Amino acid sequence: MLITGLILAIFLVIFTLINNERVTISLLFASVEIPLALVIILMIFIGVVLGIMVSLPAAYRKNREIRHLKGLLEACEKKKSGSDSIFTSENFIQSPVK
């Protein structure tokens, strides 16, 4: 992990030294002049954040389905061992994922 961090840091320093030209970014009411490397790094960061935000609902649905299926599996195991009926109102619930 430490070696990966060092390699990434070295890459970032080299990238910044190569792309040190200043570029003008026009916003709604102002213009900002910043290094090209900073623009690229900020856009990558924004892309990663947006990608995570888009994938969170799907991950939440999958986790909810996994919890539901684990509950059904436990109910089936109880039924198999003969200790309880699988078709109780608590265990016989339709899957929350469509």
N, C-alpha and C positions, 0 to 999 in steps of 0.2 A: 504494500500500500504506500509506503514511504517512497519507494523507487518510482512508482507511478506518479505520485504527486510531484516529485522532483523533475521528472521528464516533462510533465505537463507545464510546470513553471518555466522550465528552460524554453519550451516551445512557445509559451506566451511571451516571454521576453524577446525572443528572436522575431516573432510575429509583429510585436509592437515596434521594434527597431526598423523592420522592413517597411511597415506601413505607417510611417510617421508624418506623411503629408497631411496638411490641414484641408478639410473640406467644409463647404458652407451648407448648412441644413436650414431650409426655409420652413418655418413653422407658420401658424396662422397669422400672427401679428409681429413676428420677429424673425431674425436670422441669427443662427449660431454658428460659429466657426470652431470645429473640434477635430482632433486627429481621426484619420480614417480607421485606424485600429479600434478606437473607442466606439465608432459607429458600428463596425462589424460585430464587436463583442456584445454591444447592447442589443443589436437585432437578434443575435443568436440566443441571448438570455430571454428576450421577449418571446421568441419562438418556442423555447423550452417551456416557459411558464404557460403559454397558451395551449401547448400540447398536453401538458399535465391537466389543465383545467378541463379540456375536452374529454380526456380519458377517465376522469374521476367518476362520472355517473355510471359508466359501464362497469367499472371495478366495484362500485357500491352494489349494483344489481347482482353481480356474480357472487359477491360475498354473502348477500342476503339469500341467494339461491343455495349456496353451499350450506349455510346454517339450517335452512329448511330441509335439505336432503339429509343432513346429519341427524336431524330430529326423526325423520322417517326411518332412517337406518336403525337408530336406537329402538324405535318402536317395533320394527321387524325383528330385531334380535330378541326383544322381550317376548314377542309372540312365539318365536322359534323355541325359546327356552320354556315356554308355557306359563310364564308368570303373569302375563297380562294380555288383554285383547288389543290388537292393532287398531281396530276401528272405533276408538273412543273419539269424542268430540274434540279433545285436545290434540290428538295425533292425526286425525283425518282432516287435514286442511289442504286446500288446493295450493299449488305452487304460486308464490307471489310474482314469479317472473313469467312473462308471456312470450 
